[in-house]
Amino acid sequence: MAKSVFYHAGCPVCVSAEQDIITLIGEENVEVVNIGEVRSRIAEAETAGVTSVPALVTPNGNVLHINFGASMADVKG
């Protein structure tokens, strides 16, 4: 089974959501990407449809924006 990808920027809202996602779907089912630290993956997130973080991209390509933390424009600086 393909993994979901959870994108976040490292803020407290994002870290809290990360822990909840891992608890809900299991660490083995999600790849966590902190785009605040791995900036090379910002374009990937935007291409997937992420407009704000934290966001979960499902294996089917659906983007679930969770508890608005920061817009992608804010993340890019």
Phi, psi and omega in degrees: 000137177291152179271153166282159176239125179255113179262135175209174185243007175089000179287165180303321178299316182294316181295320177297315179296322177303313180297320179294318179298314179299319178295320184286315187247353177092136183301328181286349183254004183219137171260125180263127180235113175270098183285352171289331179259324182251073187295340180294348181258006178298313181299321177300315180297315180296320178297326178288345179108007179287124179248345176205158178240150005284149178211145178246127175256120183281164177302335177278356179093005176285140179253121179251106178278129189242123169040077186324121178248310181201143176285161177296327177299320178294319181295319181290338177079000000 
